[in-house]
Amino acid sequence: MKRVKLTLIALITVVAISNAQDKPAYQLYNQKGKIAKYDKMIEDLAESDMVFFGEYHTNPISHWLQIEMVKSFYELKKEKLFFGAEMFENGNQLVMDEYLAGFYSEKKMIPEMTQMWGNYKTDYKPMVEFAKENNLRFIASNIPRRYASMFNKKGMDALNELSPEALAMIGPLKEHFDASVYADMKDMMGGHVPPNMLNIQTAQASKDATMAHFSVKNFNEGDLYFHIDGSYHSNYNRGIIWWVNKIKPGLNIKSVTTLTQSDWDKLTEDKRSTIANYIIVVADNMTQTNR
């Protein structure tokens, strides 16, 4: 009788696990379209110089995996690990450094940060706090939004109006700009290409060039740099990654991206193999955080 009960309990457990797996929150794939194991991914990525994580800004699976990857990378790289993020403008670097050094509390830090994202506490704070607790660097890599707005209105001519101090906060945009890198932005306009399309592409490039610039500027040989950005900024080795390769060729760069299940299903085999080294496919109806 006891054996029957144990068998029944085991059967119920197996059924429960099977049912839970019928509705997975996410699935991890490699660029061959095959299911990837988390530990193997971490080992592979940790051998890189830079890893760019393309997220959905309000997707909790993206943010949960980011902090889990941070912990795993730290076990392997220790003080050689450092971070960067699109969500922080480089004009805030001093505030970030002082906060990480323990100069003042979060209550005083947040009001000093310009353009702080509304979902900081739920989605990005864990990574910042990990850096603080472990004495790791965190790079505020993005361009100040006011300058990106100028490029959107005036294109490359905006560079002629800015001071040397302002130009120091912008990546080498003019030296390497290539509108063809952002050609698909026209498709995203739904067939209606606005007359200032080149300016829009220039504004997008100003963000990528700046994030690439500060990523390279703060990188030292032997480091592992883990950067968080919206997936468009690093998918298909374009955006930030394209700019890093222009500024400092030869770095070992890998990427992770996020896709919904429906978008993953639409991708051709070629697209799946080139979008990123690892793809996090999340449920379409996943609950979102507030930005």
DRENDO-1510 file (C-alpha; in Angstrom, 1 decimal, always signed):
<recs>
REC; n; res; u; v; w
REC; 1; MET; +0.0; +0.0; +0.0 .
REC; 2; LYS; +2.8; +2.3; +0.9 .
REC; 3; ARG; +4.5; +1.6; -2.4 .
REC; 4; VAL; +1.2; +2.4; -4.3 .
REC; 5; LYS; +1.0; +5.8; -2.4 .
REC; 6; LEU; +4.5; +6.7; -3.3 .
REC; 7; THR; +4.0; +5.8; -6.9 .
REC; 8; LEU; +0.8; +7.9; -7.0 .
REC; 9; ILE; +2.6; +10.9; -5.5 .
REC; 10; ALA; +5.4; +10.5; -8.0 .
REC; 11; LEU; +2.9; +10.4; -10.9 .
REC; 12; ILE; +1.1; +13.5; -9.6 .
REC; 13; THR; +4.5; +15.3; -9.4 .
REC; 14; VAL; +5.4; +14.4; -13.0 .
REC; 15; VAL; +2.0; +15.5; -14.3 .
REC; 16; ALA; +2.3; +18.8; -12.4 .
REC; 17; ILE; +5.7; +19.5; -13.9 .
REC; 18; SER; +4.5; +18.6; -17.3 .
REC; 19; ASN; +1.5; +20.9; -17.1 .
REC; 20; ALA; +3.8; +23.7; -15.9 .
REC; 21; GLN; +6.1; +23.2; -18.8 .
REC; 22; ASP; +3.1; +23.5; -21.2 .
REC; 23; LYS; +3.1; +27.3; -20.5 .
REC; 24; PRO; +6.7; +28.3; -20.2 .
REC; 25; ALA; +7.4; +32.0; -19.5 .
REC; 26; TYR; +10.3; +32.0; -21.9 .
REC; 27; GLN; +12.6; +29.8; -23.9 .
REC; 28; LEU; +16.3; +30.3; -24.6 .
REC; 29; TYR; +17.6; +29.7; -28.1 .
REC; 30; ASN; +21.0; +29.9; -29.8 .
REC; 31; GLN; +21.5; +31.4; -33.2 .
REC; 32; LYS; +21.1; +28.0; -34.8 .
REC; 33; GLY; +17.5; +28.1; -33.6 .
REC; 34; LYS; +18.2; +25.3; -31.1 .
REC; 35; ILE; +17.2; +25.4; -27.4 .
REC; 36; ALA; +20.2; +26.7; -25.4 .
REC; 37; LYS; +21.2; +25.9; -21.8 .
REC; 38; TYR; +21.7; +28.9; -19.5 .
REC; 39; ASP; +25.0; +27.7; -18.0 .
REC; 40; LYS; +26.5; +27.0; -21.4 .
REC; 41; MET; +25.4; +30.5; -22.6 .
REC; 42; ILE; +27.0; +32.1; -19.6 .
REC; 43; GLU; +30.3; +30.2; -20.2 .
REC; 44; ASP; +30.3; +31.3; -23.8 .
REC; 45; LEU; +29.4; +34.9; -23.2 .
REC; 46; ALA; +31.9; +35.3; -20.4 .
REC; 47; GLU; +34.7; +34.6; -22.9 .
REC; 48; SER; +33.7; +37.8; -24.7 .
REC; 49; ASP; +35.0; +41.3; -24.3 .
REC; 50; MET; +31.5; +42.9; -24.5 .
REC; 51; VAL; +28.0; +41.5; -24.2 .
REC; 52; PHE; +25.0; +43.6; -25.4 .
REC; 53; PHE; +21.6; +42.6; -24.0 .
REC; 54; GLY; +18.8; +43.8; -26.2 .
REC; 55; GLU; +15.7; +44.0; -24.0 .
REC; 56; TYR; +12.0; +44.8; -24.2 .
REC; 57; HIS; +12.0; +47.8; -21.8 .
REC; 58; THR; +9.0; +46.7; -19.8 .
REC; 59; ASN; +9.3; +42.9; -20.0 .
REC; 60; PRO; +10.0; +41.4; -16.6 .
REC; 61; ILE; +11.6; +38.3; -18.1 .
REC; 62; SER; +14.3; +40.5; -19.7 .
REC; 63; HIS; +15.0; +42.2; -16.4 .
REC; 64; TRP; +15.0; +39.0; -14.3 .
REC; 65; LEU; +17.4; +37.4; -16.7 .
REC; 66; GLN; +19.7; +40.4; -16.7 .
REC; 67; ILE; +20.3; +40.3; -12.9 .
REC; 68; GLU; +20.7; +36.5; -13.0 .
REC; 69; MET; +23.3; +36.9; -15.7 .
REC; 70; VAL; +25.0; +39.6; -13.7 .
REC; 71; LYS; +25.3; +37.2; -10.8 .
REC; 72; SER; +26.6; +34.4; -13.0 .
REC; 73; PHE; +29.1; +36.7; -14.8 .
REC; 74; TYR; +30.4; +37.9; -11.4 .
REC; 75; GLU; +31.1; +34.4; -10.3 .
REC; 76; LEU; +33.4; +34.0; -13.3 .
REC; 77; LYS; +34.9; +37.5; -13.7 .
REC; 78; LYS; +34.8; +39.2; -10.3 .
REC; 79; GLU; +36.2; +42.7; -10.4 .
REC; 80; LYS; +36.8; +42.5; -14.2 .
REC; 81; LEU; +33.0; +42.7; -14.7 .
REC; 82; PHE; +31.4; +46.1; -15.3 .
REC; 83; PHE; +28.2; +47.4; -16.7 .
REC; 84; GLY; +26.7; +50.0; -19.0 .
REC; 85; ALA; +23.1; +51.0; -19.8 .
REC; 86; GLU; +21.1; +53.0; -22.3 .
REC; 87; MET; +18.8; +54.1; -19.5 .
REC; 88; PHE; +21.4; +56.5; -18.0 .
REC; 89; GLU; +22.7; +59.6; -19.9 .
REC; 90; ASN; +26.5; +60.2; -19.7 .
REC; 91; GLY; +25.9; +63.6; -18.1 .
REC; 92; ASN; +24.9; +61.6; -15.0 .
REC; 93; GLN; +28.2; +59.7; -14.7 .
REC; 94; LEU; +29.5; +61.7; -11.8 .
REC; 95; VAL; +26.2; +61.2; -9.8 .
REC; 96; MET; +26.3; +57.5; -10.6 .
REC; 97; ASP; +30.0; +57.2; -9.5 .
REC; 98; GLU; +29.3; +59.1; -6.3 .
REC; 99; TYR; +26.3; +57.0; -5.5 .
REC; 100; LEU; +28.2; +53.8; -6.1 .
REC; 101; ALA; +30.9; +55.1; -3.8 .
REC; 102; GLY; +28.3; +55.6; -1.0 .
REC; 103; PHE; +28.5; +59.4; -0.9 .
REC; 104; TYR; +24.7; +59.7; -0.4 .
REC; 105; SER; +21.5; +57.7; -0.3 .
REC; 106; GLU; +19.3; +56.7; -3.2 .
REC; 107; LYS; +16.8; +59.3; -2.0 .
REC; 108; LYS; +19.3; +62.0; -2.8 .
REC; 109; MET; +20.6; +60.3; -5.9 .
REC; 110; ILE; +17.4; +59.8; -7.9 .
REC; 111; PRO; +16.4; +63.6; -8.1 .
REC; 112; GLU; +20.0; +64.4; -9.4 .
REC; 113; MET; +19.6; +62.0; -12.3 .
REC; 114; THR; +18.3; +63.7; -15.4 .
REC; 115; GLN; +15.7; +61.8; -17.4 .
REC; 116; MET; +15.5; +58.9; -15.0 .
REC; 117; TRP; +13.3; +56.2; -16.3 .
REC; 118; GLY; +10.1; +55.6; -14.5 .
REC; 119; ASN; +10.7; +51.9; -14.1 .
REC; 120; TYR; +14.1; +52.3; -12.5 .
REC; 121; LYS; +13.2; +50.9; -9.2 .
REC; 122; THR; +11.6; +47.7; -10.5 .
REC; 123; ASP; +13.8; +47.0; -13.5 .
REC; 124; TYR; +17.3; +48.7; -13.3 .
REC; 125; LYS; +17.9; +49.3; -9.6 .
REC; 126; PRO; +18.8; +45.6; -8.9 .
REC; 127; MET; +21.8; +45.9; -11.4 .
REC; 128; VAL; +22.9; +49.3; -10.0 .
REC; 129; GLU; +22.7; +47.9; -6.4 .
REC; 130; PHE; +24.7; +44.8; -7.4 .
REC; 131; ALA; +27.4; +47.1; -8.8 .
REC; 132; LYS; +27.4; +49.1; -5.6 .
REC; 133; GLU; +27.6; +46.1; -3.3 .
REC; 134; ASN; +30.4; +44.6; -5.2 .
REC; 135; ASN; +32.4; +47.8; -6.0 .
REC; 136; LEU; +31.9; +47.4; -9.8 .
REC; 137; ARG; +31.8; +50.2; -12.4 .
REC; 138; PHE; +28.5; +51.2; -14.0 .
REC; 139; ILE; +28.7; +53.4; -17.2 .
REC; 140; ALA; +26.0; +55.9; -18.0 .
REC; 141; SER; +26.5; +55.4; -21.7 .
REC; 142; ASN; +23.7; +57.2; -23.5 .
REC; 143; ILE; +23.7; +60.7; -25.1 .
REC; 144; PRO; +21.8; +63.4; -23.2 .
REC; 145; ARG; +18.3; +63.4; -24.7 .
REC; 146; ARG; +18.5; +67.2; -25.5 .
REC; 147; TYR; +21.2; +66.6; -28.0 .
REC; 148; ALA; +19.5; +63.6; -29.7 .
REC; 149; SER; +16.5; +65.9; -30.1 .
REC; 150; MET; +18.7; +68.5; -31.8 .
REC; 151; PHE; +19.9; +65.9; -34.3 .
REC; 152; ASN; +16.3; +65.0; -34.9 .
REC; 153; LYS; +15.5; +68.6; -35.8 .
REC; 154; LYS; +18.7; +69.8; -37.5 .
REC; 155; GLY; +20.5; +66.7; -38.5 .
REC; 156; MET; +24.3; +66.7; -38.6 .
REC; 157; ASP; +24.3; +70.5; -38.6 .
REC; 158; ALA; +23.5; +70.4; -34.9 .
REC; 159; LEU; +27.2; +69.6; -34.3 .
REC; 160; ASN; +28.1; +73.1; -35.5 .
REC; 161; GLU; +26.1; +74.7; -32.8 .
REC; 162; LEU; +27.4; +72.8; -29.8 .
REC; 163; SER; +30.2; +73.7; -27.4 .
REC; 164; PRO; +33.4; +71.6; -26.9 .
REC; 165; GLU; +31.9; +70.5; -23.6 .
REC; 166; ALA; +28.7; +69.3; -25.3 .
REC; 167; LEU; +30.6; +67.6; -28.1 .
REC; 168; ALA; +32.6; +65.6; -25.5 .
REC; 169; MET; +29.2; +64.0; -24.5 .
REC; 170; ILE; +28.6; +62.7; -28.0 .
REC; 171; GLY; +30.2; +59.8; -29.8 .
REC; 172; PRO; +32.2; +60.2; -33.1 .
REC; 173; LEU; +29.0; +60.6; -35.1 .
REC; 174; LYS; +30.3; +62.6; -38.1 .
REC; 175; GLU; +33.4; +60.4; -38.6 .
REC; 176; HIS; +31.5; +57.1; -39.2 .
REC; 177; PHE; +27.9; +57.9; -39.9 .
REC; 178; ASP; +26.3; +55.7; -42.5 .
REC; 179; ALA; +22.5; +56.1; -43.1 .
REC; 180; SER; +22.3; +52.7; -44.7 .
REC; 181; VAL; +22.8; +51.1; -41.3 .
REC; 182; TYR; +19.4; +52.5; -40.4 .
REC; 183; ALA; +17.7; +51.8; -43.7 .
REC; 184; ASP; +15.1; +49.6; -42.1 .
REC; 185; MET; +13.8; +52.6; -40.1 .
REC; 186; LYS; +12.0; +53.6; -43.3 .
REC; 187; ASP; +10.1; +50.3; -43.3 .
REC; 188; MET; +9.1; +51.0; -39.7 .
REC; 189; MET; +7.4; +54.1; -40.8 .
REC; 190; GLY; +4.7; +52.0; -42.5 .
REC; 191; GLY; +5.4; +53.1; -46.0 .
REC; 192; HIS; +5.3; +56.8; -45.2 .
REC; 193; VAL; +8.8; +58.2; -45.2 .
REC; 194; PRO; +8.8; +61.7; -43.6 .
REC; 195; PRO; +10.9; +64.5; -45.2 .
REC; 196; ASN; +13.2; +64.6; -42.2 .
REC; 197; MET; +14.0; +60.9; -42.4 .
REC; 198; LEU; +17.8; +61.5; -42.6 .
REC; 199; ASN; +17.5; +63.6; -39.4 .
REC; 200; ILE; +15.6; +60.8; -37.7 .
REC; 201; GLN; +18.4; +58.3; -38.7 .
REC; 202; THR; +21.0; +60.7; -37.5 .
REC; 203; ALA; +19.3; +61.1; -34.1 .
REC; 204; GLN; +19.2; +57.3; -33.8 .
REC; 205; ALA; +22.9; +57.0; -34.8 .
REC; 206; SER; +23.8; +59.7; -32.2 .
REC; 207; LYS; +22.5; +57.4; -29.5 .
REC; 208; ASP; +24.3; +54.3; -30.8 .
REC; 209; ALA; +27.6; +56.2; -31.5 .
REC; 210; THR; +27.6; +57.7; -28.0 .
REC; 211; MET; +26.8; +54.4; -26.2 .
REC; 212; ALA; +29.6; +52.7; -28.3 .
REC; 213; HIS; +32.0; +55.5; -27.5 .
REC; 214; PHE; +31.6; +55.4; -23.8 .
REC; 215; SER; +31.6; +51.6; -23.8 .
REC; 216; VAL; +35.0; +51.5; -25.6 .
REC; 217; LYS; +36.4; +54.4; -23.6 .
REC; 218; ASN; +35.8; +52.6; -20.3 .
REC; 219; PHE; +36.9; +49.1; -21.5 .
REC; 220; ASN; +40.3; +47.6; -20.4 .
REC; 221; GLU; +41.8; +44.4; -21.7 .
REC; 222; GLY; +40.5; +41.4; -19.7 .
REC; 223; ASP; +37.3; +43.1; -18.8 .
REC; 224; LEU; +33.8; +41.7; -19.4 .
REC; 225; TYR; +31.4; +44.6; -20.2 .
REC; 226; PHE; +27.7; +43.9; -19.9 .
REC; 227; HIS; +25.5; +46.5; -21.5 .
REC; 228; ILE; +21.7; +46.8; -21.4 .
REC; 229; ASP; +19.8; +48.5; -24.2 .
REC; 230; GLY; +16.7; +48.3; -26.2 .
REC; 231; SER; +16.9; +45.4; -28.7 .
REC; 232; TYR; +16.9; +47.6; -31.8 .
REC; 233; HIS; +20.2; +49.1; -30.6 .
REC; 234; SER; +22.1; +45.8; -30.8 .
REC; 235; ASN; +20.1; +43.3; -33.0 .
REC; 236; TYR; +21.8; +42.0; -36.1 .
REC; 237; ASN; +25.2; +43.5; -35.0 .
REC; 238; ARG; +24.1; +46.9; -36.0 .
REC; 239; GLY; +23.5; +50.0; -33.8 .
REC; 240; ILE; +25.9; +50.1; -30.9 .
REC; 241; ILE; +27.8; +47.0; -32.0 .
REC; 242; TRP; +28.4; +48.4; -35.5 .
REC; 243; TRP; +29.7; +51.6; -33.9 .
REC; 244; VAL; +32.0; +49.7; -31.5 .
REC; 245; ASN; +33.5; +47.9; -34.4 .
REC; 246; LYS; +34.1; +51.2; -36.2 .
REC; 247; ILE; +35.7; +52.8; -33.1 .
REC; 248; LYS; +37.7; +49.9; -31.9 .
REC; 249; PRO; +37.9; +47.0; -34.3 .
REC; 250; GLY; +38.8; +43.5; -33.1 .
REC; 251; LEU; +36.9; +43.2; -29.9 .
REC; 252; ASN; +35.1; +40.0; -29.2 .
REC; 253; ILE; +31.4; +41.1; -29.1 .
REC; 254; LYS; +28.4; +38.9; -28.5 .
REC; 255; SER; +24.7; +39.7; -28.0 .
REC; 256; VAL; +21.5; +38.6; -26.5 .
REC; 257; THR; +18.1; +39.7; -27.6 .
REC; 258; THR; +14.4; +39.4; -26.6 .
REC; 259; LEU; +11.5; +38.5; -28.9 .
REC; 260; THR; +7.9; +37.6; -28.3 .
REC; 261; GLN; +6.9; +34.1; -29.4 .
REC; 262; SER; +4.8; +35.5; -32.3 .
REC; 263; ASP; +7.7; +37.5; -33.6 .
REC; 264; TRP; +10.1; +34.6; -33.3 .
REC; 265; ASP; +7.7; +32.4; -35.2 .
REC; 266; LYS; +7.7; +35.0; -38.1 .
REC; 267; LEU; +11.5; +35.1; -38.5 .
REC; 268; THR; +13.1; +33.3; -41.3 .
REC; 269; GLU; +15.9; +30.9; -40.6 .
REC; 270; ASP; +18.4; +33.5; -41.9 .
REC; 271; LYS; +17.0; +36.2; -39.5 .
REC; 272; ARG; +17.1; +33.8; -36.6 .
REC; 273; SER; +20.7; +33.0; -37.3 .
REC; 274; THR; +21.8; +36.7; -37.4 .
REC; 275; ILE; +19.7; +38.6; -35.0 .
REC; 276; ALA; +21.8; +37.7; -31.9 .
REC; 277; ASN; +24.0; +35.0; -30.4 .
REC; 278; TYR; +21.2; +34.1; -28.0 .
REC; 279; ILE; +17.5; +34.8; -28.2 .
REC; 280; ILE; +15.1; +35.0; -25.3 .
REC; 281; VAL; +11.6; +34.1; -26.6 .
REC; 282; VAL; +8.9; +35.3; -24.2 .
REC; 283; ALA; +5.2; +34.7; -24.0 .
REC; 284; ASP; +3.1; +37.2; -26.0 .
REC; 285; ASN; +0.8; +37.8; -23.0 .
REC; 286; MET; +3.6; +38.4; -20.5 .
REC; 287; THR; +2.7; +40.9; -17.8 .
REC; 288; GLN; +4.5; +44.2; -18.3 .
REC; 289; THR; +6.1; +46.6; -15.9 .
REC; 290; ASN; +5.3; +50.3; -15.9 .
REC; 291; ARG; +7.7; +52.8; -17.5 .
</recs>
